[in-house]
Amino acid sequence: MRQALVTDRPGQTYSSLAVPKGMLQIESGLQLNIIDDGGLQYRSAILPSSLFKYGVISGLELRLEMNLIKDQVLSGNNVLTKN
């Protein structure tokens, strides 16, 4: 009997179920956070955010997670910090 993939999660989260043996599951998306704090604006972007899961044996999976993160602090139109 093959185990179904868990696809009903709204974002990339950890599941208590492992990907079935020989199967590959890819979760991908982006995240953008903007916080305005009295003249300073904080921006954080994670794109793309990808999680690759491969079932090795029953109950065991390998995971590879990749993220590109860009952070900025803005004052008016001036960038104060950038990563």
N, C-alpha and C positions, 0 to 999 in steps of 0.2 A: 504494500500500500504506500503510495507517495503522499508526502505531506504537502499541503498547499502553502504557497508563499503568503506571508502576512503583508498585505498591501493597503490596509485601511487606516494607517497612521497618518496624521496631518503633516508631519515633518519627519526629519531624520532623528529617530530615537532608537534606543536599544530595546530589542524584543527578547522575551524569554524563550522564544523558539529559534532554533538554528536553521539555516537554509539547508534543504535536503541535499544529500550526497550527489555530487556531480552537477549541481545547479548553480547558476550565477545570478545574483540579484544586484541591481544597480539603483541607488537612490541618488537623485541629483536635484539641485535647486539653488536658490539665492536668498540672501537675507540682507535687508537694509534697515538700519536703525538711525533715526534722527532725533536728537534731543536738543530743544531750545531752552537755554538757561540764562535769561536776562541779558541778551546781547551776545552771548557766546553760543555757538551752535556746534554740537558734536555729531559727527557723521561716521558711521561704521558700515562698511559693505563687505560681505563675504560672497564672492562669486568667482567661479562656480564652486559650490559645495557638493562634493561627490563622495559617496560611500559605496564601495564594491565589496560584496560578500560572496564567498565561494564555499560550498559545502564539501568538506574533505571526507568525513565519515559521519555516520549518524550521530547527531548531537554536537558536532565540532565544525566550526567554519573559520576560514581565514578572512580577515578584514583589511582593506586598504582605504584610508580616508585622505582626501586631498581638499585643501582649502586655500584660496587666495584672499588675504584680508587686507583691506585698505582703510585706515583710520585718518580722520581730519578733525581739527578744531578750528573753527572760523570765528573771526571777530569782524562784523560787517562783511566786506568783500575780501578781507585779508585772511590767507591761510596761515595759522600760527604753527601748527605741527602737521606733518604728513608722514605716513609710514608706507 
